C-alpha cells in the first residue's frame, strides 16, 4: 500500500495538497425529489475494498468528510487528498462516481440526501491491485459510512 512515502523509504509526514490543487464540482441530479434531508454537521467516513478473487487482488481505501453545503446546487464534490495518497490519474473521477452512486440512494426513512459537500481527504492504494472500480467502490463505502454517523435533518 502506498501512502505518500518517499521513494527512498523515508516516512515523511503527509501534508495537504497546495490550494492550487484544490478541485471542486457542484452538481445536481435530474430528479432530486421532494422528501429531502441534509446533515447537521460534518462527519468523517472511511471505505476500504480488500478482495482476493481467484488469485487477483483488489485494494482501495478512501476517507471522506461529509458536511452541510449551503450552495445553490444540491451537491459539492471536493478533491483534497493528502499529498500522494491518491495520485493515479483515474482516482478523482472514480471517487466522484462512487460519491454520486452513494448520494443517489435513499437514507434514513427513505429520504434523499441533499445540500451536502463530500470532500475526499485521504486514502491509500496498491500499485498493482488498485483499479478504477476499486476506488469507486471505496468512495461509495466511505460516503455511506459517513452518512451513518450524521444526524439527518429534514429540509
N, C-alpha and C positions, 0 to 999 in steps of 0.2 A: 504494500500500500504506500502511496506517496502522499505526503502532507507538507509539501513545500520545503523539503530538506535540500540543502545544497548538494551539488554533485559530489563534493569531496567527503560527504558524510557528516559534516558539521551540522548540528541540530540548531539552526538559528531560530530565533523567536519569530513567529509568523506575525505579520503586520497587515492591516487592511490595505487594499489597493489604493493607489492615488485617486483623488477626487476626479481627475480627468478620465479615469477608467470606469467611473460610475455610469451605470446604464439603467434606464427605466423605460417602461412602456405602460401607458394607460390603455385600458381596453374595456369593452362591454361584450356581453353575449347577445345574440339576436333577440332572444326572449328571456328576460330575467324572471318575469312573473310578478305576482302581487304579494305573495306571502314571503316577505324578506326579513332577514335578521342580519346583524353585524356583530362585531366583537367589541367589548367594552374597554379592553386594554391589550397590549401586546403580549404574546406568548411565544416561547420557543418550541420548535418541533424538530424531530430527527427521524430520518428514514434511511434504512440500510437494506440493501439487497445482497444476500450472500447465498449463492446457489452453486451446486455442482451436479450437472446433469450429464450422465454418460461420459464422465471424464472432462467435460468442458465447464470451466469455472466462469461464474458471472459475479461481479462485485461492483457496487457503487454505494456511496454514503453522502447524504446531503443534509445540511442543517439549515433551517429557515427560522424567520421571525414573522409571525402573522399579527398584524395590528390594524387599528382603525385607519381608514383613508377618507378624508373629507373632500376629495376631489369631485369634479364634475362627472367623471367616468366612474363606474362601479368598482373597478379593479386597477391596482397598480402592481406591476412586477418590477422588482428592483434587483439588480445584479451587483452584489457587494461581497463576493467571497474573499477569504483571506488570500493573500498573495500566493500563487502557485498551488492552491488547494484543488482547484478545478480548472486546469489550464487547457484541456483538449478543445479543439475548435468547435465541436458539436455540443459541448456541455451546456452552454447558455440556452440554445434553442430547445434542447432536450428537457432542461429544467422548466422552461416556460410551458412546454407541452404538458408535463406532469402536473404543474400547478393548475393549469386550465382544466385538466381532467378532474382534479380533486375539487375545484370550485364549482364544477357542474353538478356534483352530487348533492342531494338534499342533506341537511344537518338537523339535529335536534328533532323536532316534531314534524319533519317533512318540509321545513323551510329552506329557502335558498339563501346562501350567504352572499352578502353584497357589501360594498363600500369598505373593502379591506385592501391592505397592502401586504404583499408577500415578498419578503427580502431573502434572497439566497445569501447566507453569511459564511458558510464553511462547508467542507466536505473532504472526501478523500477518494482515491481511485487506485486502480492497479493497471499497470501498463498494458498487460495482455488481456485481462478479464473484464475491463470496463468498456461497454459499448453504449450506443445511444439509448437503447431500450432499457438498459440497467439504470442509467442516470434518470431517465424519465420516471421509472418506477420508484426509485429512491426519493425523487422530488415529490411525487404523489403521496408516498407514505409519510414524508416529513410534514406536509401540509395537513394531512388527516390527523397526525399526532398532535400538531399544534392546536387544531380545532377542538380536539377532545379536552384540551386544557383551558380553552377560552370560555369565558362567560358570555353567552349569546344574549343579545337584546333585540327585541322587535324593532323594525324600522317603520 
